[in-house]
């Protein structure tokens, strides 16, 4: 279950999932499985993202690449290397027992720094299922965190998912000592409605937090995302949920790594150094655990719901002592007053975060909206003014831009490696190639298949917005296009003008298309001048630029290139150079 | 269009505007050069032009197609004439390359023609003045009729080199004796 298939972009970089960000790249890395080297996976680049570790082989990237989900990683350690053995990072994987995996991916509550734990399957221990439904409220930011499933005195406490501050152990202890929320709701039959609810709960899949009655098959509440009662989960686990995730879904695995088997550790061998910075970034990624964000409930209602729940069960969870409801004065009164104040503060903070989350969820919508604007614009023929159209779609594109898709910064590249600059340029080249190949922008298409390096520099930097790159970096990166076998290539015209163009765009193709165009021009109109009939129609570089969408500089260079091949000949006149079909070569 | 009215020695390309631009492409240029060479020689032959003054010729129909308003630039003309001199079809009259003799036949060919003419008319062994050869009443239908004297001397020198003629001065004029 460890390695997954990895999709690559045209430029042979890992295809990032939504919300996934590239953190670091290190080349000259080999892959070990347990103690043994994995054949064909010995020289490649190890990409670290917020979600995965991606290995891409240098020679045959499409064939030999694999991804390891960080959430499958139990813990990791650094081996510094000794004599001939290079430095390694060992990643210990979670046992790939399907039921355990389920709990890991769903509750996703374990901290990576835990020692491997021999937890029996969750469903067999009541304490496990008990913990699943629990949450502890961060005293700093009031975020309801999932309770660590293996909580115990010897286990270090995981930091809060939102603010990253480790809570006091007493906070978690309080949660353990307090009655579980699920039984609490059902076991308080103080009124008729509660009794009714208990009945409903038994038959239906009611949410313990918001009481919404969910479908049987769901494990998380549809409304608030709360994990539903463990009984239901176990039922669904028994009845097919587990089957779906069972063992090996064949094609997803890679042939040469024995994936059906259980791999308990994987090593990344850093032959070219760079393990220190990689380790650092890995540590950061494991602490941040960005992959949880996808599973975290996104709607703002959750926060408020959670906050309310906190307040409801407040006396137990905060003080741990039953609260006396009679009116008190003196020191107790003051204490109570300050507690009320604190509760109020919590509410305010929760409200504030509610807004933030609302903003975040809105951001996605806005991006989607902007994208739809962009497509509408490009489809709309009524916008005759191409400049305005371009400006509009540009701004829409910018709005929809997710710079993390393609930005490579120097700090993502190991500085300790001696080849770090060339690695940086290689990564930059890949990212530029991705940028150019991006369908949403289709820059090359707009530019007629070729773009001058200067224009590219401007557009690329504009798209990046921040972390701008220098022209020389871009030039160096562009020079690597060929070596990296990217779908674009750098071409130098006779005059020294550098353009980036699609790889499959050859001189012959251009010459052919220009010739075909000239022929069609000659046929299209009946010319009253005899000369024009015999010699065809002549064009200016400007006409070609208009026809093929090139910039004038590119058009001139292309036409000169075609002339070089003998298809065209020139006529230097007062209005500039006119181009004619070359009659001398056709003889 | 005046094109159809042009005499036969005008090349087809005379109406092709790029013909009046020196092509940078080497292959195109070599074809273009061949056409220009042939055209210049044919034009001079038809017009009995022996000496081409470049500045004057630039405005003549030779280098200036008024119908399409295209003119061959002076440097290109010079380049073509220089190419002609390499095959003895032209000779600069002065080092500043402002004018050239145009031999639409090479001096060798003219020499052979002259020799045949003198032989056919039974004038071997007699002294002929150059004026007689170029402007005499008997040579009006000969190709070299009207040829400049300097050019004729150049041709006769070929015969001298072959050892069948001798050139000498007769008063102001020059004489030649072929045997």
Contacts between the chains, C-beta under 8 A, distances in Angstrom:
chain1	res1	chain2	res2	distance
A	529	B	1	7.2
A	530	B	1	4.9
A	530	B	3	6.1
A	530	B	15	7.4
A	531	B	1	7.5
A	531	B	3	7.5
A	531	B	15	4.8
A	531	B	16	7.2
A	531	B	17	7.5
A	531	B	68	6.1
A	534	B	12	8.0
A	534	B	15	7.2
A	534	B	16	7.7
A	535	B	15	7.6
A	535	B	16	5.2
A	535	B	17	7.6
A	538	B	17	7.2
A	563	B	24	7.0
A	563	B	25	5.7
A	564	B	25	6.3
A	566	B	25	5.9
A	566	B	27	5.7
A	566	B	28	6.4
A	569	B	18	4.5
A	569	B	21	7.9
A	569	B	23	5.3
A	569	B	25	7.0
A	569	B	28	5.4
A	570	B	18	6.1
A	570	B	21	5.8
A	570	B	23	6.8
A	570	B	24	7.2
A	571	B	17	4.4
A	571	B	18	4.1
A	571	B	20	7.1
A	571	B	21	4.7
A	571	B	70	7.7
A	572	B	21	4.7
A	573	B	17	7.3
A	573	B	70	7.7
A	578	B	17	7.0
A	578	B	18	7.8
A	580	B	16	7.4
A	580	B	17	7.0
A	580	B	18	5.0
A	582	B	18	8.0
A	582	B	25	7.6
A	582	B	28	5.9
A	583	B	13	7.3
A	583	B	16	6.7
A	584	B	23	7.4
A	584	B	27	7.3
A	584	B	28	4.6
A	584	B	31	3.9
A	584	B	32	6.2
A	585	B	27	6.5
A	585	B	28	6.5
A	585	B	31	7.9
A	587	B	31	7.1
